[in-house]
Amino acid sequence: MDLRQNQITVGELLQNPRARAVFQRRFGKWMKHPMVQAAHSLTLAQLSEMAAVYLPKKTINALRGDFAACGRRVTLPAAAKSPKRRRGTRPTGTSCP
C-alpha cells in the first residue's frame, strides 16, 4: 500500500479493508472509541507523532510496515510447497490479512 511518505490519512487507511484489519488486530476494542472518528483527518505521520507518547517506536514502525505490506502480494517460489495451515490463520511473510 502506498503510504505517500506517511501523508495518507487515517480515514483513507480505514477505508481499505486490509489496513482496517491491521488496525483491528493491533488495537481491537480501541477501534470503537469515539476518537477514532475524530482521527480520520490525521495523517499517518501525525498519528505516529501523537502515538509516540503511548507506544514504543518499535511498535509504531511495525504498524507502518504492516500498512505498507497491505498492497504487496506474497508469492512462493514455484518449487515451494504451501505448508498446511490451521483454519483462520494467515500465511507467514506478511503482516496484512
C-alpha positions, 0 to 999 in steps of 0.5 A: 500500500502506498503510504505517500511518505506517511501523508495518507490519512487515517480515514483513507487507511480505514477505508481499505479493508486490509489496513482496517484489519491491521488496525483491528488486530493491533488495537481491537476494542480501541477501534470503537472509541469515539476518537477514532472518528475524530482521527480520520483527518490525521495523517499517518505521520501525525498519528505516529507523532501523537502515538509516540507518547503511548507506544514504543517506536518499535511498535509504531514502525511495525504498524507502518510496515504492516500498512505498507505490506497491505498492497504487496502480494506474497508469492512462493517460489514455484518449487515451494510447497504451501505448508498446511495451515490451521483454519483462520490463520494467515500465511507467514511473510506478511503482516496484512490479512 
